[in-house]
Amino acid sequence: MGAKVDAGAEIVVPNRPEHNKLTTGEWLGIGTAAASISTMIATVVNLFKK
């Protein structure tokens, strides 16, 4: 990579993009959804056991 840089040129290096971390509310929503799905699966399994 033999890019030529002239005297007085400005080299701009962009910032790294921020990683979008999940908020507490989003984690709570994921946990609630997982608990609901687990409960539904357990209920269906118990219905078919009888």
mmCIF file of the N, C-alpha and C atoms, coordinates in Angstrom:
data_MODEL
# 
_entry.id   MODEL 
# 
loop_
_atom_site.group_PDB 
_atom_site.id 
_atom_site.type_symbol 
_atom_site.label_atom_id 
_atom_site.label_alt_id 
_atom_site.label_comp_id 
_atom_site.label_asym_id 
_atom_site.label_entity_id 
_atom_site.label_seq_id 
_atom_site.pdbx_PDB_ins_code 
_atom_site.Cartn_x 
_atom_site.Cartn_y 
_atom_site.Cartn_z 
_atom_site.occupancy 
_atom_site.B_iso_or_equiv 
_atom_site.pdbx_formal_charge 
_atom_site.auth_seq_id 
_atom_site.auth_comp_id 
_atom_site.auth_asym_id 
_atom_site.auth_atom_id 
_atom_site.pdbx_PDB_model_num 
ATOM 1   N N  . MET A 1 1  ? 0.840   -1.176  0.000  1.00 0.00 ? 1  MET A N  1 
ATOM 2   C CA . MET A 1 1  ? 0.000   0.000   0.000  1.00 0.00 ? 1  MET A CA 1 
ATOM 3   C C  . MET A 1 1  ? 0.884   1.238   0.000  1.00 0.00 ? 1  MET A C  1 
ATOM 4   N N  . GLY A 1 2  ? 1.220   1.661   -1.121 1.00 0.00 ? 2  GLY A N  1 
ATOM 5   C CA . GLY A 1 2  ? 2.111   2.802   -1.232 1.00 0.00 ? 2  GLY A CA 1 
ATOM 6   C C  . GLY A 1 2  ? 1.368   4.102   -1.467 1.00 0.00 ? 2  GLY A C  1 
ATOM 7   N N  . ALA A 1 3  ? 0.466   4.451   -0.561 1.00 0.00 ? 3  ALA A N  1 
ATOM 8   C CA . ALA A 1 3  ? -0.281  5.691   -0.713 1.00 0.00 ? 3  ALA A CA 1 
ATOM 9   C C  . ALA A 1 3  ? 0.666   6.873   -0.491 1.00 0.00 ? 3  ALA A C  1 
ATOM 10  N N  . LYS A 1 4  ? 0.574   7.853   -1.351 1.00 0.00 ? 4  LYS A N  1 
ATOM 11  C CA . LYS A 1 4  ? 1.438   9.015   -1.234 1.00 0.00 ? 4  LYS A CA 1 
ATOM 12  C C  . LYS A 1 4  ? 0.736   10.076  -0.401 1.00 0.00 ? 4  LYS A C  1 
ATOM 13  N N  . VAL A 1 5  ? 1.437   10.577  0.601  1.00 0.00 ? 5  VAL A N  1 
ATOM 14  C CA . VAL A 1 5  ? 0.896   11.622  1.471  1.00 0.00 ? 5  VAL A CA 1 
ATOM 15  C C  . VAL A 1 5  ? 1.705   12.882  1.235  1.00 0.00 ? 5  VAL A C  1 
ATOM 16  N N  . ASP A 1 6  ? 1.024   13.939  0.836  1.00 0.00 ? 6  ASP A N  1 
ATOM 17  C CA . ASP A 1 6  ? 1.695   15.209  0.578  1.00 0.00 ? 6  ASP A CA 1 
ATOM 18  C C  . ASP A 1 6  ? 1.948   15.949  1.879  1.00 0.00 ? 6  ASP A C  1 
ATOM 19  N N  . ALA A 1 7  ? 2.918   16.809  1.876  1.00 0.00 ? 7  ALA A N  1 
ATOM 20  C CA . ALA A 1 7  ? 3.226   17.621  3.045  1.00 0.00 ? 7  ALA A CA 1 
ATOM 21  C C  . ALA A 1 7  ? 2.029   18.505  3.385  1.00 0.00 ? 7  ALA A C  1 
ATOM 22  N N  . GLY A 1 8  ? 1.672   18.560  4.662  1.00 0.00 ? 8  GLY A N  1 
ATOM 23  C CA . GLY A 1 8  ? 0.551   19.382  5.108  1.00 0.00 ? 8  GLY A CA 1 
ATOM 24  C C  . GLY A 1 8  ? -0.797  18.685  5.007  1.00 0.00 ? 8  GLY A C  1 
ATOM 25  N N  . ALA A 1 9  ? -0.792  17.433  4.544  1.00 0.00 ? 9  ALA A N  1 
ATOM 26  C CA . ALA A 1 9  ? -2.050  16.691  4.427  1.00 0.00 ? 9  ALA A CA 1 
ATOM 27  C C  . ALA A 1 9  ? -2.544  16.296  5.820  1.00 0.00 ? 9  ALA A C  1 
ATOM 28  N N  . GLU A 1 10 ? -3.853  16.213  5.943  1.00 0.00 ? 10 GLU A N  1 
ATOM 29  C CA . GLU A 1 10 ? -4.456  15.780  7.209  1.00 0.00 ? 10 GLU A CA 1 
ATOM 30  C C  . GLU A 1 10 ? -4.905  14.334  7.061  1.00 0.00 ? 10 GLU A C  1 
ATOM 31  N N  . ILE A 1 11 ? -4.560  13.531  8.049  1.00 0.00 ? 11 ILE A N  1 
ATOM 32  C CA . ILE A 1 11 ? -4.988  12.139  8.054  1.00 0.00 ? 11 ILE A CA 1 
ATOM 33  C C  . ILE A 1 11 ? -6.069  12.012  9.110  1.00 0.00 ? 11 ILE A C  1 
ATOM 34  N N  . VAL A 1 12 ? -7.248  11.588  8.684  1.00 0.00 ? 12 VAL A N  1 
ATOM 35  C CA . VAL A 1 12 ? -8.392  11.462  9.592  1.00 0.00 ? 12 VAL A CA 1 
ATOM 36  C C  . VAL A 1 12 ? -8.636  9.992   9.869  1.00 0.00 ? 12 VAL A C  1 
ATOM 37  N N  . VAL A 1 13 ? -8.615  9.650   11.152 1.00 0.00 ? 13 VAL A N  1 
ATOM 38  C CA . VAL A 1 13 ? -8.897  8.280   11.564 1.00 0.00 ? 13 VAL A CA 1 
ATOM 39  C C  . VAL A 1 13 ? -10.231 8.306   12.310 1.00 0.00 ? 13 VAL A C  1 
ATOM 40  N N  . PRO A 1 14 ? -11.268 7.652   11.767 1.00 0.00 ? 14 PRO A N  1 
ATOM 41  C CA . PRO A 1 14 ? -12.584 7.710   12.421 1.00 0.00 ? 14 PRO A CA 1 
ATOM 42  C C  . PRO A 1 14 ? -12.576 6.935   13.739 1.00 0.00 ? 14 PRO A C  1 
ATOM 43  N N  . ASN A 1 15 ? -13.467 7.357   14.634 1.00 0.00 ? 15 ASN A N  1 
ATOM 44  C CA . ASN A 1 15 ? -13.630 6.661   15.906 1.00 0.00 ? 15 ASN A CA 1 
ATOM 45  C C  . ASN A 1 15 ? -14.222 5.290   15.664 1.00 0.00 ? 15 ASN A C  1 
ATOM 46  N N  . ARG A 1 16 ? -13.954 4.375   16.603 1.00 0.00 ? 16 ARG A N  1 
ATOM 47  C CA . ARG A 1 16 ? -14.572 3.056   16.512 1.00 0.00 ? 16 ARG A CA 1 
ATOM 48  C C  . ARG A 1 16 ? -16.053 3.199   16.808 1.00 0.00 ? 16 ARG A C  1 
ATOM 49  N N  . PRO A 1 17 ? -16.872 2.458   16.084 1.00 0.00 ? 17 PRO A N  1 
ATOM 50  C CA . PRO A 1 17 ? -18.314 2.547   16.374 1.00 0.00 ? 17 PRO A CA 1 
ATOM 51  C C  . PRO A 1 17 ? -18.606 1.976   17.764 1.00 0.00 ? 17 PRO A C  1 
ATOM 52  N N  . GLU A 1 18 ? -19.542 2.606   18.440 1.00 0.00 ? 18 GLU A N  1 
ATOM 53  C CA . GLU A 1 18 ? -19.925 2.136   19.766 1.00 0.00 ? 18 GLU A CA 1 
ATOM 54  C C  . GLU A 1 18 ? -20.718 0.851   19.636 1.00 0.00 ? 18 GLU A C  1 
ATOM 55  N N  . HIS A 1 19 ? -20.464 -0.075  20.546 1.00 0.00 ? 19 HIS A N  1 
ATOM 56  C CA . HIS A 1 19 ? -21.229 -1.315  20.566 1.00 0.00 ? 19 HIS A CA 1 
ATOM 57  C C  . HIS A 1 19 ? -22.537 -1.041  21.285 1.00 0.00 ? 19 HIS A C  1 
ATOM 58  N N  . ASN A 1 20 ? -23.612 -1.428  20.671 1.00 0.00 ? 20 ASN A N  1 
ATOM 59  C CA . ASN A 1 20 ? -24.920 -1.210  21.277 1.00 0.00 ? 20 ASN A CA 1 
ATOM 60  C C  . ASN A 1 20 ? -25.152 -2.284  22.333 1.00 0.00 ? 20 ASN A C  1 
ATOM 61  N N  . LYS A 1 21 ? -24.998 -1.896  23.589 1.00 0.00 ? 21 LYS A N  1 
ATOM 62  C CA . LYS A 1 21 ? -25.215 -2.834  24.685 1.00 0.00 ? 21 LYS A CA 1 
ATOM 63  C C  . LYS A 1 21 ? -26.681 -2.798  25.076 1.00 0.00 ? 21 LYS A C  1 
ATOM 64  N N  . LEU A 1 22 ? -27.178 -3.929  25.558 1.00 0.00 ? 22 LEU A N  1 
ATOM 65  C CA . LEU A 1 22 ? -28.576 -4.001  25.963 1.00 0.00 ? 22 LEU A CA 1 
ATOM 66  C C  . LEU A 1 22 ? -28.773 -3.274  27.282 1.00 0.00 ? 22 LEU A C  1 
ATOM 67  N N  . THR A 1 23 ? -29.880 -2.573  27.372 1.00 0.00 ? 23 THR A N  1 
ATOM 68  C CA . THR A 1 23 ? -30.207 -1.874  28.610 1.00 0.00 ? 23 THR A CA 1 
ATOM 69  C C  . THR A 1 23 ? -30.810 -2.863  29.608 1.00 0.00 ? 23 THR A C  1 
ATOM 70  N N  . THR A 1 24 ? -30.948 -2.418  30.832 1.00 0.00 ? 24 THR A N  1 
ATOM 71  C CA . THR A 1 24 ? -31.534 -3.261  31.871 1.00 0.00 ? 24 THR A CA 1 
ATOM 72  C C  . THR A 1 24 ? -32.960 -3.659  31.503 1.00 0.00 ? 24 THR A C  1 
ATOM 73  N N  . GLY A 1 25 ? -33.703 -2.737  30.941 1.00 0.00 ? 25 GLY A N  1 
ATOM 74  C CA . GLY A 1 25 ? -35.076 -3.033  30.531 1.00 0.00 ? 25 GLY A CA 1 
ATOM 75  C C  . GLY A 1 25 ? -35.140 -4.092  29.453 1.00 0.00 ? 25 GLY A C  1 
ATOM 76  N N  . GLU A 1 26 ? -34.199 -4.036  28.523 1.00 0.00 ? 26 GLU A N  1 
ATOM 77  C CA . GLU A 1 26 ? -34.171 -5.043  27.460 1.00 0.00 ? 26 GLU A CA 1 
ATOM 78  C C  . GLU A 1 26 ? -33.817 -6.420  28.020 1.00 0.00 ? 26 GLU A C  1 
ATOM 79  N N  . TRP A 1 27 ? -32.871 -6.469  28.941 1.00 0.00 ? 27 TRP A N  1 
ATOM 80  C CA . TRP A 1 27 ? -32.530 -7.747  29.588 1.00 0.00 ? 27 TRP A CA 1 
ATOM 81  C C  . TRP A 1 27 ? -33.724 -8.285  30.354 1.00 0.00 ? 27 TRP A C  1 
ATOM 82  N N  . LEU A 1 28 ? -34.449 -7.404  31.028 1.00 0.00 ? 28 LEU A N  1 
ATOM 83  C CA . LEU A 1 28 ? -35.635 -7.817  31.775 1.00 0.00 ? 28 LEU A CA 1 
ATOM 84  C C  . LEU A 1 28 ? -36.685 -8.392  30.816 1.00 0.00 ? 28 LEU A C  1 
ATOM 85  N N  . GLY A 1 29 ? -36.870 -7.759  29.689 1.00 0.00 ? 29 GLY A N  1 
ATOM 86  C CA . GLY A 1 29 ? -37.815 -8.256  28.690 1.00 0.00 ? 29 GLY A CA 1 
ATOM 87  C C  . GLY A 1 29 ? -37.415 -9.616  28.153 1.00 0.00 ? 29 GLY A C  1 
ATOM 88  N N  . ILE A 1 30 ? -36.131 -9.812  27.896 1.00 0.00 ? 30 ILE A N  1 
ATOM 89  C CA . ILE A 1 30 ? -35.650 -11.108 27.416 1.00 0.00 ? 30 ILE A CA 1 
ATOM 90  C C  . ILE A 1 30 ? -35.879 -12.180 28.474 1.00 0.00 ? 30 ILE A C  1 
ATOM 91  N N  . GLY A 1 31 ? -35.587 -11.854 29.724 1.00 0.00 ? 31 GLY A N  1 
ATOM 92  C CA . GLY A 1 31 ? -35.789 -12.811 30.809 1.00 0.00 ? 31 GLY A CA 1 
ATOM 93  C C  . GLY A 1 31 ? -37.245 -13.176 30.992 1.00 0.00 ? 31 GLY A C  1 
ATOM 94  N N  . THR A 1 32 ? -38.111 -12.181 30.900 1.00 0.00 ? 32 THR A N  1 
ATOM 95  C CA . THR A 1 32 ? -39.546 -12.419 31.043 1.00 0.00 ? 32 THR A CA 1 
ATOM 96  C C  . THR A 1 32 ? -40.062 -13.309 29.907 1.00 0.00 ? 32 THR A C  1 
ATOM 97  N N  . ALA A 1 33 ? -39.630 -13.037 28.702 1.00 0.00 ? 33 ALA A N  1 
ATOM 98  C CA . ALA A 1 33 ? -40.044 -13.840 27.561 1.00 0.00 ? 33 ALA A CA 1 
ATOM 99  C C  . ALA A 1 33 ? -39.552 -15.277 27.703 1.00 0.00 ? 33 ALA A C  1 
ATOM 100 N N  . ALA A 1 34 ? -38.315 -15.454 28.139 1.00 0.00 ? 34 ALA A N  1 
ATOM 101 C CA . ALA A 1 34 ? -37.762 -16.800 28.313 1.00 0.00 ? 34 ALA A CA 1 
ATOM 102 C C  . ALA A 1 34 ? -38.528 -17.565 29.394 1.00 0.00 ? 34 ALA A C  1 
ATOM 103 N N  . ALA A 1 35 ? -38.873 -16.881 30.479 1.00 0.00 ? 35 ALA A N  1 
ATOM 104 C CA . ALA A 1 35 ? -39.639 -17.526 31.548 1.00 0.00 ? 35 ALA A CA 1 
ATOM 105 C C  . ALA A 1 35 ? -41.023 -17.930 31.058 1.00 0.00 ? 35 ALA A C  1 
ATOM 106 N N  . SER A 1 36 ? -41.659 -17.080 30.271 1.00 0.00 ? 36 SER A N  1 
ATOM 107 C CA . SER A 1 36 ? -42.985 -17.385 29.735 1.00 0.00 ? 36 SER A CA 1 
ATOM 108 C C  . SER A 1 36 ? -42.941 -18.590 28.804 1.00 0.00 ? 36 SER A C  1 
ATOM 109 N N  . ILE A 1 37 ? -41.952 -18.631 27.935 1.00 0.00 ? 37 ILE A N  1 
ATOM 110 C CA . ILE A 1 37 ? -41.824 -19.751 27.010 1.00 0.00 ? 37 ILE A CA 1 
ATOM 111 C C  . ILE A 1 37 ? -41.555 -21.040 27.778 1.00 0.00 ? 37 ILE A C  1 
ATOM 112 N N  . SER A 1 38 ? -40.696 -20.975 28.787 1.00 0.00 ? 38 SER A N  1 
ATOM 113 C CA . SER A 1 38 ? -40.404 -22.158 29.600 1.00 0.00 ? 38 SER A CA 1 
ATOM 114 C C  . SER A 1 38 ? -41.658 -22.666 30.298 1.00 0.00 ? 38 SER A C  1 
ATOM 115 N N  . THR A 1 39 ? -42.464 -21.750 30.813 1.00 0.00 ? 39 THR A N  1 
ATOM 116 C CA . THR A 1 39 ? -43.706 -22.132 31.485 1.00 0.00 ? 39 THR A CA 1 
ATOM 117 C C  . THR A 1 39 ? -44.671 -22.794 30.503 1.00 0.00 ? 39 THR A C  1 
ATOM 118 N N  . MET A 1 40 ? -44.783 -22.246 29.315 1.00 0.00 ? 40 MET A N  1 
ATOM 119 C CA . MET A 1 40 ? -45.670 -22.845 28.309 1.00 0.00 ? 40 MET A CA 1 
ATOM 120 C C  . MET A 1 40 ? -45.209 -24.248 27.925 1.00 0.00 ? 40 MET A C  1 
ATOM 121 N N  . ILE A 1 41 ? -43.913 -24.414 27.742 1.00 0.00 ? 41 ILE A N  1 
ATOM 122 C CA . ILE A 1 41 ? -43.387 -25.731 27.378 1.00 0.00 ? 41 ILE A CA 1 
ATOM 123 C C  . ILE A 1 41 ? -43.646 -26.735 28.503 1.00 0.00 ? 41 ILE A C  1 
ATOM 124 N N  . ALA A 1 42 ? -43.403 -26.331 29.741 1.00 0.00 ? 42 ALA A N  1 
ATOM 125 C CA . ALA A 1 42 ? -43.642 -27.210 30.875 1.00 0.00 ? 42 ALA A CA 1 
ATOM 126 C C  . ALA A 1 42 ? -45.116 -27.598 30.965 1.00 0.00 ? 42 ALA A C  1 
ATOM 127 N N  . THR A 1 43 ? -46.009 -26.659 30.690 1.00 0.00 ? 43 THR A N  1 
ATOM 128 C CA . THR A 1 43 ? -47.443 -26.936 30.730 1.00 0.00 ? 43 THR A CA 1 
ATOM 129 C C  . THR A 1 43 ? -47.835 -27.938 29.655 1.00 0.00 ? 43 THR A C  1 
ATOM 130 N N  . VAL A 1 44 ? -47.339 -27.758 28.459 1.00 0.00 ? 44 VAL A N  1 
ATOM 131 C CA . VAL A 1 44 ? -47.653 -28.686 27.366 1.00 0.00 ? 44 VAL A CA 1 
ATOM 132 C C  . VAL A 1 44 ? -47.121 -30.082 27.675 1.00 0.00 ? 44 VAL A C  1 
ATOM 133 N N  . VAL A 1 45 ? -45.918 -30.159 28.201 1.00 0.00 ? 45 VAL A N  1 
ATOM 134 C CA . VAL A 1 45 ? -45.333 -31.461 28.551 1.00 0.00 ? 45 VAL A CA 1 
ATOM 135 C C  . VAL A 1 45 ? -46.179 -32.143 29.609 1.00 0.00 ? 45 VAL A C  1 
ATOM 136 N N  . ASN A 1 46 ? -46.613 -31.410 30.618 1.00 0.00 ? 46 ASN A N  1 
ATOM 137 C CA . ASN A 1 46 ? -47.452 -31.988 31.672 1.00 0.00 ? 46 ASN A CA 1 
ATOM 138 C C  . ASN A 1 46 ? -48.806 -32.426 31.140 1.00 0.00 ? 46 ASN A C  1 
ATOM 139 N N  . LEU A 1 47 ? -49.373 -31.743 30.179 1.00 0.00 ? 47 LEU A N  1 
ATOM 140 C CA . LEU A 1 47 ? -50.645 -32.129 29.590 1.00 0.00 ? 47 LEU A CA 1 
ATOM 141 C C  . LEU A 1 47 ? -50.526 -33.462 28.841 1.00 0.00 ? 47 LEU A C  1 
ATOM 142 N N  . PHE A 1 48 ? -49.416 -33.673 28.161 1.00 0.00 ? 48 PHE A N  1 
ATOM 143 C CA . PHE A 1 48 ? -49.246 -34.896 27.400 1.00 0.00 ? 48 PHE A CA 1 
ATOM 144 C C  . PHE A 1 48 ? -48.800 -36.073 28.258 1.00 0.00 ? 48 PHE A C  1 
ATOM 145 N N  . LYS A 1 49 ? -48.339 -35.800 29.481 1.00 0.00 ? 49 LYS A N  1 
ATOM 146 C CA . LYS A 1 49 ? -47.948 -36.885 30.393 1.00 0.00 ? 49 LYS A CA 1 
ATOM 147 C C  . LYS A 1 49 ? -49.157 -37.670 30.878 1.00 0.00 ? 49 LYS A C  1 
ATOM 148 N N  . LYS A 1 50 ? -50.276 -36.992 31.026 1.00 0.00 ? 50 LYS A N  1 
ATOM 149 C CA . LYS A 1 50 ? -51.462 -37.612 31.626 1.00 0.00 ? 50 LYS A CA 1 
ATOM 150 C C  . LYS A 1 50 ? -52.148 -38.555 30.692 1.00 0.00 ? 50 LYS A C  1 
# 
